[in-house]
Amino acid sequence: MEKLRRFQHALQEHHIPAALVTSGTNHFYLTDFFASAAMVVTPDSAWYFTDFRTIEAAGSHFAGSGIHLERADSGFMTPVAALLKDLQPEFLAVEDRTLTVSQYKSWQNSLPCPLQCLGDLLEELRHVKIPAEVNCIIRAQRIVEQSLHELLPLIRPGISEQDLVAELIYRFYRNGAEGLAFPVIILSGPNTSLPHGFPGSRKLCSGDFITMDIGVKIGGYCSDMTRTFALGHTTNEMKQIYELVKQAQLAGIAAIAPGKTGDETDRAARDVIDAGGYAGTFGHGLGHSVGLICHDGMRAAPGSQDVFQTGNVITMEPGIYLPGRFGVRIEDMVWLSENGTVNLTEFPKELIIL
């Protein structure tokens, strides 16, 4: 329960007597256990409330952890209120980032102590990955890479985008994925100019670019990778643009470091594309943090003042998109480790012509 202890230490540092955690993502982060649940956390204790459906599994998971497990079959507000009546904290910090207005009002009316906002405290902890979290991301990425290697021999003219999605998802699960990090994106031909388009019935043709934006989950943690392939042959323009995107990505990877802002890092890659004559064709940010959700809060993007720090896992994904013609995106994940920037993505980024 290292992550829980980190949170308790942060509560102590910020003079927060107690916090209520109701977000599924955040109580999974603290416990590595997913259920319909609520947690009350103080600097030195934690209580986990769940119902009949998961109480037995929770008992096994939390054995010896020191977390107080409580069964709550009729909702969480009444038992949480009873606990807080005993604890008598000066106030209770709640997740204002994830609670709806209605939920906030319900808790406010049910609890015997005033509420304050927890702010970004948990999210900031989630941005700094411990080794166990990074290992999950790496394992997820290796499954993606293995599955993609298995898919490539199936790609041929006449197969549809949707067919490839189905084949790839099957391989993800066969190779050990616990779930998808996000819906699979496989686009071809003119559809590749849509950064987040939806795979459809279009059949692949010789001369197409094929863009795949793919990721799976292991241990609750996401991977995220994009590769662009060519089918049969390419034009000189397609090769030139692909190489420009690759050089932009390498510039972004070289620029990112603890202490750099998202804007600075993005600019390093964007300048390469602009200088190559394609200013205005890279319409999204260079990257984002990855964790329990794929877009985990931090951004490498124009104007972003997020400051990167050791422990962050960030995507580097520049692109060039020519509407109605084609697009190219190349995406890796990098980890800002104590020993420098580590690229967690091993799949080749040289242009592969299938």
Buried (B, 14 or more C-beta within 10 A) or exposed (E): BEBBEBBBEBBEEEEBBBBBBBBBBBBBBBBBBBBBBBBBBBBEEBBBBBBEEBBEEBEEBBEEBEBEBBBBEEEBBEBBBEBBEEBEBEEBBBBEBBBEEEEBEBBEEBBBBEBBEBEEBBBEBBBBBEEEBBBBBBBBBBBBBBBBEBBEEEBEEEBBBBBBBEBBBEBBBEBBBBEBBBEBBBBBBBBBBBBEBEBBEBBBEEBBBBBBBBBBBBBBBBBBBBBBBBBEEBEEEBEBBBBBBBBBBBBBBEBBBBEBBBBBBBBBBBBBBBEBEBEEBBEBBBBBBBBBBBBBBBBBBBEBEBEBBBBBBBBBBBBBBBEEBBBBBBBBBBBBBEEEBBEBBEBEBEBEEB
